[in-house]
Amino acid sequence: MAAVASKSHALCVLLLLSLSAAALGHSRKLLYEEEDEQEQKFDLVSRLPGQPEVSFQQYSGYVTVSESHGRALFYWFFEATQDVEKKPLLLWLNGGPGCSSIGYGAVEELGPFLMQKEANLLFLESPFGVGFSYTNTSSDYDRAGDELTGKSDD
């Protein structure tokens, strides 16, 4: 039991570090390679229907976690309104499977307007199959869970 808990903890830490690095890569004042800049432009959300004008940048897209299985997690990232590089990154994960970090966390529970001055916010739909996150390999759903979510087979 302790070995399973230790493995799950290690996988969660690895996933959090990977996602933190990916989110910080979206900060507009960091140096990017040309390809990264292009990807960032594609993920930039300029406006949403019904959303008022905002004073922060927001990005939305997918983090591929397994190219061979076609597995990707959906994210929505909000930069802090000031001192983007100095503000901490707050990663929001709702309980899953079945509970969307976007549909509940970003829209109903926390949202970007509550924390925009204090932190950069990253909402992640996890595990795959929740919200907009997905896998193209049907058999993945038979073994979904923490271990598979934190694993990359590529």
C-alpha positions as CSV (number, residue, x, y, z in Angstrom):
1,M,0.0,0.0,0.0
2,A,2.8,2.4,0.9
3,A,4.6,1.6,-2.4
4,V,1.5,2.5,-4.4
5,A,1.0,5.7,-2.5
6,S,4.7,6.6,-3.0
7,K,4.4,5.9,-6.7
8,S,1.3,8.0,-7.0
9,H,2.9,10.8,-5.1
10,A,6.0,10.7,-7.4
11,L,3.8,10.7,-10.5
12,C,1.8,13.7,-9.2
13,V,5.0,15.6,-8.4
14,L,6.4,14.9,-11.9
15,L,3.1,15.9,-13.6
16,L,2.9,19.2,-11.5
17,L,6.5,20.0,-12.4
18,S,5.9,19.4,-16.1
19,L,2.7,21.5,-16.1
20,S,4.4,24.3,-14.2
21,A,7.2,24.4,-16.7
22,A,4.7,24.4,-19.6
23,A,2.6,27.2,-18.0
24,L,5.5,29.4,-17.2
25,G,6.5,29.0,-20.9
26,H,3.4,30.9,-21.7
27,S,4.5,34.0,-19.9
28,R,4.9,36.7,-22.6
29,K,8.1,38.3,-21.3
30,L,10.2,35.1,-21.4
31,L,12.4,34.4,-24.4
32,Y,10.9,31.9,-26.8
33,E,12.2,30.0,-29.8
34,E,10.2,30.8,-32.9
35,E,8.2,27.6,-32.8
36,D,7.2,28.2,-29.2
37,E,6.1,31.7,-30.0
38,Q,3.9,30.5,-32.8
39,E,2.3,27.9,-30.5
40,Q,1.7,30.5,-27.9
41,K,0.0,32.7,-30.5
42,F,-2.3,29.8,-31.4
43,D,-3.3,29.3,-27.8
44,L,-3.9,32.9,-27.0
45,V,-7.6,33.6,-26.3
46,S,-8.3,37.1,-27.5
47,R,-11.9,37.3,-26.3
48,L,-14.8,35.1,-25.3
49,P,-18.5,35.7,-26.0
50,G,-20.1,37.5,-23.0
51,Q,-16.8,38.0,-21.2
52,P,-16.0,41.6,-20.4
53,E,-12.7,43.2,-21.5
54,V,-10.0,41.8,-19.3
55,S,-6.6,43.2,-18.3
56,F,-4.8,39.9,-18.4
57,Q,-3.7,37.4,-21.0
58,Q,-5.4,34.0,-21.2
59,Y,-4.4,30.9,-23.1
60,S,-6.2,27.7,-23.8
61,G,-5.1,24.5,-25.5
62,Y,-3.8,21.0,-25.1
63,V,-0.8,19.4,-23.5
64,T,0.0,16.2,-25.3
65,V,0.9,13.5,-22.8
66,S,1.2,10.6,-25.2
67,E,1.6,11.0,-29.0
68,S,1.4,7.3,-29.6
69,H,-2.0,7.0,-27.9
70,G,-3.3,10.4,-29.0
71,R,-3.7,11.4,-25.4
72,A,-4.0,15.1,-24.5
73,L,-5.0,17.2,-21.5
74,F,-6.9,20.4,-22.0
75,Y,-5.8,23.5,-20.1
76,W,-6.9,27.1,-19.6
77,F,-4.1,29.4,-18.3
78,F,-4.6,33.0,-17.0
79,E,-1.7,35.3,-16.4
80,A,-1.7,37.6,-13.4
81,T,-2.5,41.2,-14.2
82,Q,0.9,42.5,-13.1
83,D,4.4,41.1,-12.4
84,V,3.6,37.9,-14.3
85,E,7.1,36.4,-13.8
86,K,7.2,37.1,-10.1
87,K,3.7,35.8,-9.3
88,P,3.3,32.1,-8.2
89,L,1.6,29.6,-10.4
90,L,-1.6,28.2,-8.9
91,L,-2.6,24.8,-10.5
92,W,-6.3,23.9,-10.1
93,L,-7.3,20.3,-10.4
94,N,-10.9,19.3,-9.6
95,G,-11.6,15.9,-8.3
96,G,-12.0,13.4,-11.1
97,P,-12.8,11.4,-13.0
98,G,-15.9,13.2,-14.0
99,C,-15.4,16.6,-12.4
100,S,-14.3,19.3,-14.9
101,S,-11.7,21.8,-13.7
102,I,-13.0,24.2,-16.4
103,G,-16.7,23.7,-15.9
104,Y,-16.5,23.9,-12.1
105,G,-13.2,25.3,-11.0
106,A,-12.7,28.1,-13.6
107,V,-16.4,28.9,-14.1
108,E,-18.1,28.3,-10.8
109,E,-15.7,27.9,-7.9
110,L,-12.6,30.1,-8.4
111,G,-12.3,31.7,-11.8
112,P,-9.7,34.1,-13.0
113,F,-11.2,37.3,-11.6
114,L,-10.7,36.2,-7.9
115,M,-7.0,35.5,-8.1
116,Q,-5.8,37.6,-11.1
117,K,-3.8,40.0,-8.9
118,E,-2.2,37.3,-6.8
119,A,-1.2,34.5,-9.1
120,N,-1.0,33.0,-12.5
121,L,-3.8,30.4,-12.8
122,L,-3.7,27.1,-14.6
123,F,-6.9,25.0,-14.8
124,L,-6.2,21.5,-16.0
125,E,-8.8,18.9,-17.2
126,S,-7.5,15.6,-15.7
127,P,-7.6,12.7,-16.2
128,F,-8.2,12.3,-19.9
129,G,-11.9,11.8,-20.6
130,V,-12.9,14.6,-18.3
131,G,-14.1,17.8,-19.9
132,F,-12.2,18.5,-23.1
133,S,-9.2,16.1,-22.3
134,Y,-9.2,13.0,-24.5
135,T,-7.4,9.9,-25.7
136,N,-7.7,8.4,-29.2
137,T,-7.0,4.9,-27.8
138,S,-10.3,3.3,-26.6
139,S,-8.4,0.8,-24.4
140,D,-7.0,3.6,-22.4
141,Y,-10.4,4.1,-20.7
142,D,-10.2,0.5,-19.4
143,R,-7.2,1.4,-17.3
144,A,-7.6,5.1,-16.6
145,G,-6.3,6.5,-13.3
146,D,-3.5,8.3,-11.6
147,E,-0.8,6.0,-12.9
148,L,-1.8,6.3,-16.6
149,T,-2.4,10.0,-16.3
150,G,1.1,10.6,-15.1
151,K,2.7,8.2,-17.6
152,S,4.1,9.0,-21.0
153,D,4.7,6.1,-23.3
154,D,6.4,8.1,-25.9
